[in-house]
């Protein structure tokens, strides 16, 4: 099953994680409408994962870009434009294998 991966920072509160994931999904739809439509029609399954902090998100983003995997970052204006979330296309599933589910430690 094809999943779209939303990755948020674990150093954010649960409410902030939820909102940032929504922002990242919206960015993904804007930048990759064809990929989004295909995912939506074939699966519509989301996975919400977490990375430790902004540095970890940027490292993951860099890997996705190097491998030409559709991925977007969301930068939160209220946090000095820090990267708070990523949305990664289903083709990036191997990048997300070691990440933990978000909101599990609260």
Secondary structure, 3 states (H helix, E strand, C coil): CCEEEEEEECCCCHHHHHHHHHHHHHHHHHHCHHHHHHHHHHCCEEEEEEECCHHHHHHHHHHHHHCCCCEEEEEEHHHCCEEEEEEECHHHHHHHCCCEECCCCC
